[in-house]
């Protein structure tokens, strides 16, 4: 086992069969800018909308563009829309595939994009499509040099300015948290009576008990800019609870 490292949560992604409707819902609820598309996803038959939340965090809405896409089949099983992917930044992917294999976790994707190595862990094994992106320096991110992303950031949301936390539901939250930490190379998770949590920089992934058998991303906490009137509200996006904190 390598020495504990660090990881940053950079992007929360939702998936929907009706992309236009989901983008409208996200834009209205969060006050998002026009956004931009991931240039690589069209090749995978996925429509994409990505918009900045804060200076280094993003929300994404994607949709399959062909009916028999694997994501389309999954969406039809879960009600047409859901939280789908978490993109995280790590300093190195050395040992990740080996540690995943030791834990019985499959690699869904292993590729090289925009000059960086990427590994995606299978959602059936870790609860979500968990993307680990090898990216340095720590304060930089994929979209820093993308012109469309820079334009979107210039008109980013005035309602929210950061991702605070994400709730991932699992049949055994503590075991799932330990699996994530072991594969990524992080400190053991902090345990609580109702689950466990892992710090991803200043943000948190909380592992909670699955209610009604539903697993995966079930809630996202977003930091509001209006601290006097904006906190305490909730909303829903792609069948996922949004808490404004």
C-alpha angles and dihedrals in degrees: 000000000000122000114277112277133184137263133191125208106227109163141022115202130199127194129209139170090224102054098178093052093047092049090050090050093049093046093050097043097045101027092239128185119243089275130199139250129255101246093216100053098069088067087059093052093254125131110216140198119181125179133176121252097179136350092290107014130079143186120219134196117192136174136187114252096202123058097231096049112132089240090052091053091049093047092053088056095050101044105276101289138044147144105282121168141024117201115205134181121227130176094231141007093205109137096004097115091045093050090046091054091050088056094045092248118146125223108235095185134007113180149133118248133172089351096308136101117243133191124187118197117217114264093220089061103039102025097249137037094272113199120198113194120193101221134155143221097047094228095055131079142188097267098050092095099035110106095211091051092051090052091049091050091053088062098031125152118299091196101062132020109182147019108246104179145342126213115218115191119214138167088241107022096183093050092047091051091051090050092053093047093047095049096045093041099243134145113280111277123264108251126219134180091260100037141306141281140214125202115230098189107295091342129080137220109205120199112211137177116276111250116211090355094295114141134179129045108359104159141017126197116211126191112236124217094216099071094176101051107011105065124093097033124122136200140169131245123178091344089307125121114243116200120194108212 
